[in-house]
Amino acid sequence: MANPVLNSKTFAAPGTATGVETMTIEGTVNKTGILLFLVVATACWMWTQTYNAVDPDAAMPWMWGGVLGGLAVGIATRFKPQWAPVTAPLYAALEGLALGGISAWYAAAYPGILIQAVSLTFITLFVMLLAYRSGLVRATPAFRKVIGIAMSAILLYYLVVLGMSLFGVGTAWFYGGGTLGIGISLLITGVAAFRMILDFDLIEQGVQQGAPKAMEWYGAFALVVGLIWLYLEILRLLGRLRRR
């Protein structure tokens, strides 16, 4: 489970036949920009429905539709990468609805937090890309294994906390601003940041292997999934720090 979206078989089918366009870094970057635009567009619409709304609860169905719909489309894209030219934009639009509602809640509770979260997210992206391109951090088998174990542990942690909350067990240490909660949040944010190294590496592999042009959408989808996770973890971390 080194990466919930990309794996070594993602780009296995080459597209090197004569006259067939293949995947490029530039094409993947362009499509990532399109997906981010869709995320921001629907998030801004959701924001207007939530932040200054007379009845914020009226926007909840849209937000939960984004959460559940994005999850379903994301899973479908994971198992059917060839659908990415259609499902990746749909995923981005749905996730924007979810992010708009979540961001509005944090902004109302902690003024100024969104600028900090967005800035830190893209600074982290730039630093990770620089570290990867310079060779400072490499996607070695050992690195993949460590990230895979860490992500499996994080998934188990989320499931345990969810199960505890469903059965009425106190989870204030998870949501609060205590030292333990902040420490765990820092660790998860770090894993989310370093996971992006695997995205960069496998996209580069796809280009080198001559993957079909349509796989640019899948590579872009993977990066957006990573950025959304990183943004949410940074937002959660900043919220905890504000609560101290």
C-alpha positions, 0 to 999 in steps of 0.5 A: 500500500505504498500509494492508494492511487499509484502502483508499479502496474499503473503504467504497465501498458505501453503506448509506443506504437507508431503514431500513438501519442504518449504521456508527457510531464508537461501534459500531466502538469497541464491536466493537474492544473485543470483538475485544481481549477475544478476543485477551486471552482466548486469549492468557491461555490460551496463556500458561498453556500456555507460561510455566510449562509442564513442556514448553513445546514442547507448546504450539508447535502451538497458537502456530503454528496461531495465526500461520498461521491468523490470517494466512490469516483476515486475508488472507481478511478483507482481500479479503472485508470483508463476511465480517468479522462472522465472520472478525474474531472468528476472527482475534482468537482466533487471533492471541491464541494467537500473542501468548500464546506470543510474550509468554510467551517475552519475559516469561521472558527479560526479566521485567517487559517485558510491562507496559511493552509493553502500556502503551506500546502503549495510550499510543501509541494514545491519543496517535495518536488525540488527534493525529488528532482535534486535527488535528495529524496529518492523513491527507493524500495526501502522508502516505498516500504516505509511509506507503505507501512506508515500509510497502513498504520494511518488508515488503521488509526483512522478506523480505530478513532472512527470506531471509538466515536461510533461506540461513544468512546471519548476521542478528544485527544484526537480532535483536541489541541493537546500535545499527543493530538498535535504530535500525531497530526504532525506525523500524518502530515509528514507522511502525506508530504513524503508520499508525493515523492512516490507520485512524482516517481511513478509519473516519471516512470509512466513517461519513460515507459511510453504510457498512453496519453490518457494516463496523463489524467490518471497521473494528474488525478494522483497528484490532486488526491495527494494535495487534497489529503495534504491540505486537509492534514495541514488544516487539521494541524493548524486548527489544533495549534489554534486550540492550544 
